[in-house]
Amino acid sequence: MKKICFQILQLAFYGILCLIIIGCNEKPENTTLQKSEIEYEFEREIITYDYGNGITEDVELYIGKSNDTIGNQVFAYNKKVLDSSMSLFYELNLKQIKNSNEYSGLIKYHFNPNREGKLVSFTFTVISKINDKTDFLNFYNYDNEKNQLEFKLKNNSDTLVGHIHAQHTLDSIVNNEDKIRIREIFISVDNYTKTNNPFTKGLR
């Protein structure tokens, strides 16, 4: 009788153990399935233009689902050396503050002053998602001397989605009169190749 009871308990134990193992094995599969089901509206790619004499230009494109392309950043090279003064791009650095959902970041903005003019206004907008709440955070404190802007945000993940809105002024002469031309530039900002950046739609 004791032997039968022991066998029943043994079978019950192994049955429960098998259920636990099966349950544990199913969780990664569900996680993988959920990730694979995420649909991205844009994918970022670089196309290179060769103008000869060692002059090349890399243009970042956002390619949509229907293969429509939207230009974003421009990187000019002279004999494979990046010429920041002839380019239009950003540098982004994002770090997670240990054991928290807070991130510290730094963004630098490079442009051609002869074409774009003097930078007079700079706004960096970032989407912050905490649980089910979504906020648009605007940062204005661009340091012109250091050519950078430092920022902090809270987010559910290390995926950063945002955009730059820069205003420039350029002195010009029209009909012998001094004029000031105002130029606005919008650049989508992402730190991953695939994105659902809503600001990109405004670049069309």
N, C-alpha and C positions, 0 to 999 in steps of 0.2 A: 504493500500500500504506500509506504514511504517512498519507494522507488518510483511508483507511478506518479505521485505528487511532485517529486523532484523533476521527472521528465516533463510534466506539464508546465512547471515553472520555467524550466530550461527553454522549452519551445516558445513560451510567452515572451521570455527575455529576448531570444533571438528574433522573434517577430517584431517586437518593439524596436530593436536595434536596426533591423532592416528598414523599417519605416522611417526612422531618423536619418539613416544614410541616404535613402531615396529622396527624402525631403531636402536634405542638404545639397544633393546633386542637382535638384531641380532649380534651385535659386539662381545659380550662375547662368543656367540656360535661359531663364526668364529675363534676367538682367541683360544678357547678350541680345535677346530678341527685342527688347525695348529699345536698345541703342540702335539696332539695325533698322528699326522702324522710323527713326527720326528722319524727317525729310528736310533738306536744306535748300533754300531758294537760290543761293549763289555759291559758286566755287571760284576762288582766286587763282589766277594764273599770270605768268609773266611772258610777254612776247618781246623779242629783241629785234631792233631795227639797226642795220649796219649802213652807215653813211660813207664808209670808206675812210682812208687815212687814219685808222685807229679810232674813229669817232663812232660810238654806238650808243643806243638808248634802250633801256629796259622800261617797258610800260606795263604797269599792273592793270589787269582786267578783271572785272567781276562778270562771270559768265552765268547767265540765268538758265532756268530749266529749258527754255525754248531757244537756247543758244544765242540770245541777244547779249551783246557785250557792252560794258560800261567802263570807260577809262577812269583810273583813279590816280595812283602815284606814278611819277616819272623819275627815272634814275639815269643821269647822263654820265658817260664814261669817256675818258680820253686815254687811249692806249691801256685800257682795263683799269684805270684809276678813276674812282668815283669823284666827280666834280659837283660838290654840293651846291655851289653857287649857280649852276646851270640846271639844277634839278628841282623837283617839287615832291617832297616826301616827308615822312615822320619816322622817328625812332621811338620805340615803345619798350619800357621795362616795367614789368609787373611782378611783385613779390607778395606771397601770402605771409601775413603775420602769424607766427607760430600758434597752433592750437586755437584758431579762431576763424571766423568767416570774413575777416577784415583783410583788405589788400592795400598795399602802398604802391604807388606807381610814379613814373616819370616819363614825360613825353617831350620830344624835341621836334621842332618844325623847321624844315629847310626849304628855301625858295630862292628864285632868281630875282634879286632886287632891281636889276635893270628892266626886267619884263613886268614883274608884279608891283614894284614900287616899295614904299616904306610900310612896314607893318604897324598899324595903328590900333588894331583890336584883334583879340584872339579868345575864342571860346571853345572849350573842350567839353562835349556832352557825352555822358556815359549812362548806360542802362544798368540799374542796380535791381537785382531780384533777390528778395529775402522771403523764403517760403512762398506764399501765394501773392505777395505784394510786389508791385513793380514801380520803380521811381526813375525819373530822369534827373540826373545830377549834372549841374553846370559848374565848370571851373573856369575862372577868369584870370587868376593870378599868374599870368605868364611873365617870367623874368627875362626881359630883353637882353640884359647883360650876359646872363648865363645861357641864353637861348634854350630855356626849358620851363616846364610847368610840373610842379609836384602835386600829387593828389592822393586821396584815400577814399576807399569805398567799401561797403559791405556787399557781399554777393554769395549766392549759393554755390558757385563754382569758380574756377579760374578762367572761365570764358569771358573775355571782355568784348563788348560791342558798343561802339560809339561813333562820334564824328567830330571833325574839326571845322569850325567856321572862322575864317580869317578875313579881315578887311585890310586893304592896302590903299595907299594914296600915291599917285604919281603926278609930278608936275609936268605940264606940257604947254605948248604955245599953239593956239588956234586963232588964225586971222590976226596975228600980231598981238594977241591977248593971252595973258597968263591964265591957264586953266588948271584945275586939279581933277584928275581922273580917279574915280573910286572903283576899286575892283574887289569883288567878293569871291572867295574860294571855299569850296566845300570838299572835304576829303573823308571818306569812310575809314573807320579805324577798327581793325580786328586783329586778334592774336592767333586765330586758327584759319586754316585754308578754307574750310566749309563754314558757311555762316547764314544766318537769317537776319542780317543787319537791315533794319527797316529804313535807315537813313540813305541807303544806297538807291532806293527807289527815286529819291529826289534828284539824283544825279543824271537821270535819263534825259 
